[in-house]
Amino acid sequence: MKIRKITAGLAALMLLASFASCGKEEAPEAPDEGIFNSIVADPSDTVVDDEPEEQATKPEDDAESPTKSSSGQTTAKKDSADKTSQTTAAKSGGSTGTLNGNAFSSGNTGNSGGSSGNSGSTGNNSGGGSTGNSGNHQGSSGNGNSHTDTPTVTEKPVTQATQPPSPPTTTEAAKTFDAEITFNENASAEGVNVETDGPVVRITAGGDYIVRGSSSNGQIYINTAAEEKVELTLDGLDLSCSGGPAIFVDEAKRCVIKLADGTMNYLSDGGNDKVNDGVIFSNDTLRLKGDGYLELNAGNAHGIASDDDIIIESGEYVINSIKSGMIANDNITLNGGSMTIFGGTNGLKSKGTMNINGGDFLISGGSKEEKSSIYAAAGLYYTGGNVFAAGNMVTAPSTAVSPYIVAEWKGGLAAESTVGFVLNGVEYASLTPRSTFRCVMMLSPDITVGSTFEPYVNGSAQQGITVADGMNYFAVE
């Protein structure tokens, strides 16, 4: 009897095991922790050079794309307005991204040797003379960088400016400044607390200053002995510095950089300064705002760098950098504005926290495996805004007010592959990183439980998901 009971029990167990192995649904694949740099990344920015890695083969375009214009280019339908124009930048480094139907074009680096973008005047730079986008704007010389006149947008929420407006604007003309600074290769100033020495401007005390004009090798240097507040208004400024930051905040309690309404502003740097290593560099808190446009081309290291905090309130920005597009030693806070970053190492990097509360951001990082589109050492906190990021790694939010999406391509994607972020059949944005990458992240208040997300690569639909609460990770083979 005991033998029968034991034999029956063993048979029942074998039957149950067989049933479990045949009828059980396969569990979702766990996220590859290697793509989440909050787990494995080193907070220090130690890599100086990012050599391109071997590119992965691009997926074949074998599926139908979301809604397209008659020209065959993908268009967004998030807004009811007709926003269909897209622009292709030079292959030598001018990548494009689109956000809610608006196209953003990065500046082309001068060391590609005679590359060209869309129609416009030729930039005189040491790298062979890249041709800029539409508008008659001459590239900066001496540091190997050229830039474009404007993101090529047919329509955008703010009235489009095709070339720098005649300064000063009505709003700025009504304001009283402590000094008005003008670059015409060399610098001149009318007012107080400003010294000029050839193309170098020194601001020596707190106050409000406005600057305009152009110089191929100038600098704005701010040092207030009493650590006073400085507000610097850029009113159609085109400034390059071959040996350091174009704007260098050495000592101030806080520096506010304001983009005058409707103006086009361009800053670039060069050299090999390992300490003061941003086109805009500050030892103190930086705050950027205004309703103008600013393009930064970093030939030394970073686009915007601060040893303290960086706060973005408003404005439109395009950043092309050898290293991080934006880096803060303490915290980064994004409250508004629109920004496109092509980073050689990281896109956005905070050695403290990163707080995203509003705005529209297209972020891509470099090709090194440990480099990221977004990196926040002490946590990423999301409360609003639209973020579309592509890189090898990413910091996932510590807290988020809505579900968010992380997709990973196990085999990686080649540089210049265009990823479209399609939610509920609507392409919200597309991004064309310059470097190889393997993961993308989308943050948006429009992502809700039950939404469908389907990425496109070079116009070809990829594996999608139905959104659940929290993080929605999925791998694309």
NORTA-V41385 format. One record per residue. RES is the residue in one letter. SS is DSSP state (hx for helix, st for strand, lp for the rest). PHI is phi as a letter, one per 30 degrees, with the letter a starting at -180 (none if undefined). Layout:
RES_SS_PHI, RES_SS_PHI
This chain:
M_lp_none, K_hx_d, I_hx_d, R_hx_d, K_hx_d, I_hx_d, T_hx_d, A_hx_d, G_hx_d, L_hx_d, A_hx_d, A_hx_d, L_hx_d, M_hx_d, L_hx_d, L_hx_d, A_hx_d, S_hx_d, F_hx_d, A_hx_d, S_hx_d, C_hx_c, G_hx_c, K_lp_d, E_lp_d, E_lp_d, A_lp_d, P_lp_e, E_lp_d, A_lp_d, P_lp_d, D_lp_d, E_hx_d, G_hx_d, I_hx_d, F_st_c, N_hx_d, S_hx_d, I_hx_c, V_hx_c, A_lp_d, D_lp_d, P_lp_d, S_lp_d, D_lp_c, T_lp_c, V_lp_d, V_lp_c, D_lp_c, D_lp_c, E_lp_d, P_lp_e, E_lp_d, E_lp_d, Q_lp_d, A_lp_d, T_lp_d, K_lp_d, P_lp_d, E_lp_d, D_lp_d, D_lp_c, A_lp_b, E_lp_d, S_lp_d, P_lp_d, T_lp_e, K_st_b, S_lp_d, S_lp_d, S_lp_d, G_lp_i, Q_lp_c, T_st_d, T_lp_b, A_lp_c, K_lp_b, K_lp_d, D_lp_c, S_lp_d, A_lp_d, D_lp_d, K_lp_b, T_lp_c, S_lp_d, Q_lp_b, T_lp_b, T_lp_c, A_lp_c, A_lp_d, K_lp_d, S_lp_d, G_lp_l, G_lp_c, S_lp_d, T_st_b, G_st_b, T_st_b, L_st_b, N_lp_h, G_lp_j, N_st_c, A_st_c, F_st_c, S_st_b, S_lp_d, G_lp_d, N_lp_c, T_st_d, G_hx_d, N_hx_c, S_hx_d, G_lp_i, G_lp_i, S_lp_d, S_st_b, G_lp_c, N_lp_d, S_lp_e, G_lp_l, S_lp_d, T_st_d, G_lp_d, N_lp_c, N_lp_b, S_lp_d, G_lp_c, G_lp_j, G_lp_i, S_lp_d, T_st_c, G_lp_d, N_lp_d, S_lp_e, G_lp_j, N_lp_c, H_lp_b, Q_lp_d, G_lp_d, S_lp_d, S_lp_c, G_lp_j, N_lp_b, G_lp_i, N_st_c, S_lp_b, H_lp_b, T_lp_c, D_lp_d, T_lp_a, P_lp_e, T_lp_d, V_lp_b, T_lp_d, E_lp_b, K_lp_b, P_lp_e, V_lp_c, T_lp_e, Q_lp_d, A_lp_c, T_lp_d, Q_lp_a, P_lp_e, P_lp_d, S_lp_d, P_lp_d, P_lp_d, T_lp_d, T_hx_e, T_hx_d, E_hx_d, A_hx_d, A_lp_d, K_lp_c, T_lp_c, F_lp_c, D_lp_d, A_st_a, E_st_c, I_st_c, T_st_b, F_st_c, N_st_b, E_lp_i, N_lp_d, A_st_c, S_st_b, A_st_b, E_st_b, G_st_k, V_lp_c, N_lp_i, V_st_b, E_st_b, T_st_b, D_st_b, G_lp_i, P_lp_c, V_st_c, V_st_c, R_st_c, I_st_c, T_lp_c, A_lp_a, G_lp_d, G_st_k, D_st_c, Y_st_b, I_st_b, V_st_b, R_st_b, G_st_j, S_st_b, S_st_a, S_lp_d, N_lp_a, G_lp_c, Q_st_a, I_st_c, Y_st_c, I_st_c, N_st_b, T_lp_c, A_lp_e, A_lp_c, E_lp_h, E_lp_c, K_st_d, V_st_b, E_st_c, L_st_c, T_st_c, L_st_c, D_st_b, G_st_i, L_st_c, D_st_b, L_st_b, S_st_b, C_st_b, S_lp_d, G_lp_b, G_lp_l, P_lp_d, A_lp_d, I_st_b, F_st_b, V_st_c, D_st_d, E_st_a, A_lp_a, K_lp_d, R_st_a, C_st_b, V_st_c, I_st_c, K_st_c, L_st_c, A_lp_e, D_lp_e, G_lp_i, T_lp_c, M_st_c, N_st_b, Y_st_b, L_st_b, S_st_b, D_st_b, G_lp_a, G_lp_i, N_lp_b, D_lp_d, K_lp_d, V_lp_c, N_lp_c, D_lp_c, G_st_b, V_st_e, I_st_c, F_st_b, S_st_b, N_lp_d, D_lp_b, T_st_d, L_st_c, R_st_b, L_st_c, K_st_a, G_st_j, D_lp_c, G_lp_c, Y_st_b, L_st_b, E_st_c, L_st_c, N_st_b, A_st_c, G_lp_c, N_lp_c, A_lp_a, H_st_c, G_st_d, I_st_c, A_st_b, S_st_b, D_lp_d, D_lp_b, D_lp_c, I_st_b, I_st_b, I_st_c, E_lp_c, S_lp_a, G_lp_j, E_st_b, Y_st_b, V_st_b, I_st_b, N_st_c, S_st_b, I_lp_d, K_lp_c, S_lp_d, G_lp_d, M_st_b, I_st_b, A_st_b, N_lp_d, D_lp_c, N_lp_b, I_st_c, T_st_b, L_st_c, N_lp_c, G_lp_a, G_lp_i, S_st_b, M_st_b, T_st_b, I_st_b, F_st_c, G_st_c, G_lp_d, T_lp_c, N_lp_c, G_lp_d, L_st_c, K_st_b, S_st_b, K_lp_d, G_lp_c, T_lp_c, M_st_b, N_st_b, I_st_c, N_lp_c, G_lp_l, G_lp_j, D_st_b, F_st_b, L_st_c, I_st_b, S_st_b, G_lp_c, G_lp_c, S_lp_c, K_lp_d, E_lp_e, E_lp_d, K_lp_c, S_st_b, S_lp_d, I_st_b, Y_st_b, A_st_b, A_lp_d, A_lp_c, G_lp_j, L_st_c, Y_st_b, Y_st_c, T_lp_b, G_lp_l, G_lp_j, N_st_c, V_st_b, F_st_b, A_st_b, A_st_b, G_st_a, N_lp_d, M_st_b, V_st_a, T_lp_d, A_lp_d, P_lp_e, S_lp_d, T_st_b, A_st_b, V_lp_d, S_lp_b, P_lp_e, Y_st_b, I_st_b, V_st_b, A_st_c, E_st_b, W_st_c, K_st_e, G_st_d, G_st_i, L_st_b, A_lp_d, A_lp_e, E_lp_i, S_lp_d, T_st_c, V_st_c, G_st_c, F_st_c, V_st_c, L_st_c, N_lp_h, G_lp_i, V_st_c, E_st_d, Y_st_d, A_st_a, S_st_b, L_st_b, T_st_c, P_lp_d, R_lp_d, S_lp_c, T_lp_d, F_st_a, R_st_b, C_st_b, V_st_b, M_st_b, M_st_b, L_st_c, S_lp_a, P_lp_d, D_lp_d, I_lp_d, T_lp_b, V_lp_e, G_lp_j, S_lp_d, T_st_c, F_st_c, E_st_b, P_st_d, Y_st_c, V_st_b, N_lp_h, G_lp_i, S_st_c, A_st_d, Q_st_c, Q_st_e, G_st_c, I_st_b, T_st_c, V_lp_d, A_lp_c, D_lp_d, G_lp_i, M_st_d, N_st_c, Y_st_c, F_st_a, A_st_c, V_st_c, E_lp_d
